[in-house]
Each structure stands twice: as structure tokens, then as C-alpha cells.
Amino acid sequence: MKFFSCLCFIVLICACSQKQNANPQRELSDLTIGQGKNAQTFLVETSTSDEDMAKGLMFRKHLDADKGMIFIFKTPRKTAFWMKNTYIPLDMIFVDNSLKISGIVENVSPLSEKLIYSPNQTIAVIELNAGTVKKANIHKGMRITHPNLLLGQN
């Protein structure tokens, strides 16, 4: 009986740790949207590898108000995102090669498999909590600043 209890405990611990590590938070960096007194700064995880991009914010149950994720592409491209296995409603911000916002999709429904397309060639996509775009008065044409995004690098 003691062996069985220990075995159950080990299985439970392994299952919990696998769930938590299914998509752990990556290193955070500053992302600024806008300039001057209207600038808003967020702490974002950066996804540049295919594996990180495929996971995105999947399986997460919470995202702090000042946090998000940025997906950075090696070259500008048309992109499509979905919310499969993503439990947090999000705002998606599309960034063009001039590092300006070229499109915004607000309040994307969690767990949806509907594809969300970029409006044109995109160098980065930013995901923030749903409602952040409206609350922070983020709009098309605003400049994006992030250490991994350099104007003219692509």
C-alpha cells in the first residue's frame, strides 16, 4: 500500500510539472508602442524560432496586463494566426517593415481555429490581452520599438 501511495504521488508530481512546463514563460524584454508622452511599454516574450511561434501563448491560463508576446519574422511575409489551445482572449497587432502598426484585430476569441490574416507584409505580430488596444489607445501607424526589431534590418 505504501508503494502504491508513493507511486501515485510521483505520477501526480510528474503530470503537474509536465503541464506547467508545456509552455513556460520565455525571457522578457521591453516593447514600446508609440513615441513621446503617448508611448506604452510592455514586457514581452520573443518568439523567433518555428517551435516558439507554433506554441505562442498556447495552454496559458493567465497573462499579466503589462505582458505579451512578439513574433518576429526573418523576412516580411503575409501571416495567419489562430487561437487553437489558447485560453486567453487577445488583441493582435501587425507590424510592417517600417516598424509601424499596419493592422489590428481586437478581442480574438480563445480556442478559435479561425485564421486571422495580416493585412499585408508583416515583420512582427504582437499579442496582448484583449482590451489592451482600446485601453492604451493603440492604433494603426504607431511606431514599435523592440531590441530585436531594427529598422532596415530585413
C-alpha positions as CSV (number, residue, x, y, z in Angstrom):
1,M,0.0,0.0,0.0
2,K,2.9,2.4,0.9
3,F,4.5,1.7,-2.5
4,F,1.2,2.4,-4.3
5,S,0.8,5.7,-2.5
6,C,4.3,6.7,-3.4
7,L,3.8,5.7,-7.0
8,C,0.6,7.8,-7.2
9,F,2.4,10.8,-5.7
10,I,5.2,10.5,-8.2
11,V,2.8,10.3,-11.1
12,L,0.9,13.3,-9.8
13,I,4.0,15.4,-9.5
14,C,5.2,14.4,-13.0
15,A,1.8,15.2,-14.5
16,C,1.7,18.6,-12.8
17,S,5.3,19.5,-13.8
18,Q,4.7,18.5,-17.4
19,K,1.5,20.6,-17.6
20,Q,3.4,23.7,-16.2
21,N,6.3,23.2,-18.5
22,A,4.2,22.5,-21.6
23,N,4.7,26.2,-22.5
24,P,6.8,28.0,-19.9
25,Q,7.3,31.8,-20.0
26,R,10.3,32.8,-22.1
27,E,12.7,35.7,-21.2
28,L,11.0,39.1,-21.2
29,S,12.1,42.3,-23.0
30,D,10.7,45.8,-23.3
31,L,8.4,46.6,-26.2
32,T,7.3,50.2,-26.7
33,I,4.3,51.2,-28.8
34,G,4.2,54.9,-29.8
35,Q,6.5,57.7,-29.0
36,G,6.9,60.5,-26.5
37,K,4.3,61.0,-23.8
38,N,1.8,58.6,-25.5
39,A,4.3,55.7,-25.5
40,Q,3.2,52.5,-23.8
41,T,5.7,49.9,-22.7
42,F,5.0,46.2,-22.2
43,L,7.2,43.3,-21.2
44,V,7.0,40.7,-24.0
45,E,8.3,37.2,-24.6
46,T,10.0,37.0,-28.0
47,S,9.3,34.2,-30.5
48,T,11.6,33.8,-33.4
49,S,12.0,30.1,-33.9
50,D,9.4,27.9,-35.6
51,E,8.9,25.9,-32.4
52,D,8.3,29.0,-30.3
53,M,6.0,30.5,-32.9
54,A,3.9,27.3,-33.1
55,K,3.4,27.4,-29.4
56,G,2.8,31.1,-28.9
57,L,0.7,31.6,-25.8
58,M,-0.9,28.2,-26.0
59,F,-2.0,26.4,-22.8
60,R,-1.5,29.6,-20.7
61,K,-4.4,30.4,-18.4
62,H,-3.2,34.0,-17.4
63,L,-1.3,36.9,-18.9
64,D,-0.5,39.9,-16.8
65,A,-1.9,43.2,-18.0
66,D,1.6,44.6,-18.9
67,K,2.8,41.5,-20.6
68,G,2.5,39.9,-24.1
69,M,4.4,38.2,-26.9
70,I,6.0,39.4,-30.1
71,F,6.6,37.1,-33.0
72,I,9.5,38.3,-35.2
73,F,9.9,37.0,-38.8
74,K,13.3,36.9,-40.6
75,T,11.7,38.5,-43.7
76,P,8.4,40.3,-44.2
77,R,5.5,38.0,-45.1
78,K,1.8,37.5,-45.1
79,T,0.9,35.7,-41.9
80,A,-2.0,33.8,-40.5
81,F,-2.6,33.1,-36.8
82,W,-5.2,31.1,-34.9
83,M,-6.2,30.6,-31.2
84,K,-6.1,26.8,-31.1
85,N,-5.3,25.8,-27.5
86,T,-5.0,29.5,-26.5
87,Y,-7.2,30.2,-23.4
88,I,-6.6,33.9,-23.1
89,P,-8.5,36.4,-25.3
90,L,-6.0,38.5,-27.2
91,D,-5.6,41.7,-29.3
92,M,-3.3,41.1,-32.3
93,I,-1.1,43.9,-33.7
94,F,0.6,43.5,-37.1
95,V,3.8,45.4,-37.7
96,D,5.2,46.3,-41.2
97,N,8.8,46.6,-42.3
98,S,8.8,50.3,-41.4
99,L,8.1,49.2,-37.8
100,K,4.7,50.8,-37.8
101,I,1.4,49.1,-36.9
102,S,-0.3,48.1,-40.2
103,G,-3.3,46.3,-38.7
104,I,-5.1,45.4,-35.5
105,V,-7.5,42.6,-34.7
106,E,-9.1,43.1,-31.3
107,N,-10.7,40.6,-28.9
108,V,-9.8,37.4,-30.7
109,S,-11.8,34.6,-29.3
110,P,-10.0,31.9,-27.2
111,L,-9.7,28.4,-28.7
112,S,-10.9,29.5,-32.1
113,E,-9.4,27.8,-35.2
114,K,-10.5,30.6,-37.4
115,L,-7.4,32.0,-39.2
116,I,-6.6,35.7,-38.7
117,Y,-4.6,37.1,-41.6
118,S,-2.2,40.0,-41.6
119,P,-3.4,42.9,-43.7
120,N,-0.2,43.0,-45.7
121,Q,3.5,42.1,-45.5
122,T,4.4,41.7,-41.8
123,I,7.7,41.7,-40.0
124,A,6.2,41.1,-36.5
125,V,3.0,40.3,-34.7
126,I,2.3,41.4,-31.1
127,E,-0.2,39.6,-28.9
128,L,-1.6,41.5,-25.8
129,N,-4.5,40.8,-23.5
130,A,-7.9,41.6,-25.2
131,G,-8.9,45.1,-24.5
132,T,-5.4,46.5,-24.2
133,V,-5.5,48.2,-27.7
134,K,-8.6,50.1,-26.7
135,K,-7.4,50.9,-23.2
136,A,-4.0,52.1,-24.3
137,N,-5.4,53.9,-27.4
138,I,-3.1,51.9,-29.7
139,H,-3.9,52.5,-33.4
140,K,-2.5,52.0,-37.0
141,G,0.5,54.0,-37.9
142,M,2.1,53.9,-34.4
143,R,5.8,53.1,-34.2
144,I,7.0,49.9,-32.5
145,T,10.4,49.7,-30.7
146,H,11.9,46.4,-29.6
147,P,15.5,45.3,-29.2
148,N,15.1,42.6,-31.8
149,L,13.4,44.9,-34.4
150,L,15.8,47.2,-36.1
151,L,14.6,49.5,-38.9
152,G,16.0,48.3,-42.2
153,Q,17.4,45.0,-40.8
154,N,15.4,43.0,-43.2
